[in-house]
Amino acid sequence: MEIVLPRLNRLVPSLESTFRKLVEEQGELSEAILCWMDEQGTPRAREALQNVAGELLDVAQTCISMTFVLEDLAPEVRLEDMIDDHLAKLLRKGYLESVAGDVYIKVNEEGFRAMSLPRLTIPGVTLDSTVLNISVAIGRFAQWIGKFRGASGEKRVHTDEQILKGCGLNLLHIAQCCFTMLYILEETFLMDIDALMRAHVEKLKKRGYVK
């Protein structure tokens, strides 16, 4: 099953609101993982792992929602270019063999733009390492929206275009961490990603985030 997350066409997040939302979602993900660890060996372990997967989707959705908005903030910032840079990094690191034939920006069944990210081959990925990688990337995202913009009085050395692109690449990195872990959960625990995706999209619709 391919994971595809939609643009939330009824929300217009900002860089600052996205940072706050990411911190919130990261905390909920960490809490869900701790709960799953406590439930190991009990009948509730499977449900706890489902909750972890749901939180991973929420973190990824927060990132992807903002990457679509970045295009609207400056005409020179193209999501396709950021995805190309993201994929090139994955190729350099040996996590991805090829991107030939893959389309990562799509139109979903409702006619809205959506994004998928590739399955990667990264040895030793765990829930713990995933959360740590997300934490590092959120810190870097905070640098781009704060320090690198001179928000606290530092000398600004980056253009608006560079800042938006730096933010976008960090958001794609966080989303990729979530996608990679979700695919591992699917393969390792036979998790029904299709059902998880349907529940996620229905939740978004009920909350009025997407038509």
Sequence and secondary structure as in RCSB ss.txt:
>XXXX:A:sequence
MEIVLPRLNRLVPSLESTFRKLVEEQGELSEAILCWMDEQGTPRAREALQNVAGELLDVAQTCISMTFVLEDLAP
EVRLEDMIDDHLAKLLRKGYLESVAGDVYIKVNEEGFRAMSLPRLTIPGVTLDSTVLNISVAIGRFAQWIGKFRG
ASGEKRVHTDEQILKGCGLNLLHIAQCCFTMLYILEETFLMDIDALMRAHVEKLKKRGYVK
>XXXX:A:secstr
    EE  TT    HHHHHHHHHHHHHHHHHHHHHHHHTTTSTTHHHHHHHHHHHHHHHHHHHHHHHHHHHHH T
T  HHHHHHHHHHHHHHTTS S  TT   EEE TTS EEE       TT  HHHHHHHHHHHHHHHHHHHTGGGT
TTS    S HHHHHHHHHHHHHHHHHHHHHHHHHHHHHH   HHHHHHHHHHHHHHTTS  
